[in-house]
Amino acid sequence: MLIGFNGATTIKNDLLTDINIVQKLSYDALEIWSAKLYQYLKKNTVSDLKKILKRKKVRVWSINSIECITFQDDKTFAKKKRECKKLCEICADIGCKNIVVVPSPNPKNIKQSEIIKKSVDALCELSDIASKYNVNLAFEFLGFKDCSVNNLSLCNKIVKKVNSENVGVVIDTFHFYTGGSKLDSIKDVDANKIFIFHINDAENIPIKFLKDSHRLFPGDGIIPLREILFALKNISYDKIASIELFRPEYWEWQPEAVARIAKEKTLKILEG
Ligand code: ZN
């Protein structure tokens, strides 16, 4: 399994810092945080980025993320499509294969059939754009109660209905746990359709109070990571485990220290 580093982990640091960390600590791949990318592109070009990645031998696994892609009015969705096209162009240029796309909060009084339909429609439209660039869309369910797609089973159902080669799922252990996804639901997923696996842990507090800021280094919390990994192994998933922590406490640390500890702890979990 490759080990990835997600830029959210060091959200206060810039893209170049993330690239340097990935190189220095021999991570296998970087997941670029899009806000850092946009910041970088204010003063640099995609060609500059390409050169740096090549020089430092850093592989980019994904760009994170296009948020709230569903239940948008035409004007806002047109904006999402433009964002998708722009990120696809960059992906094609720098050799990145995946863009993470995220569902919107749940509108009131909506039936699940409607959530599925709207999600499939939005993903199909974006998929048409991304396929022109040979880029995948990795649909990431969020475990929060108010998110329209908050568990693996529903996410997988939607992706199956989209039935497009370039649309798959992200499994994030924090969202898997907080949304109450069942370990059993992993066996219904085609491993080839898991484009990214985000690994992280969470504090031992009631699920309803858990927020992104409660994420912890893998192994430091209560998420059953070994069981999740075992279930993934059973379906022969072995692509990437990418560390994604949104913990303000870690954002205050030296970024390299956070990335070093995160990698050590993740390897320990992966080795069982
Ligand atoms: Zn994630």
Residues whose N, C-alpha, C, O or C-beta is under 5 A from the ligand:
A	BS01	ZN	D172 H198 E244
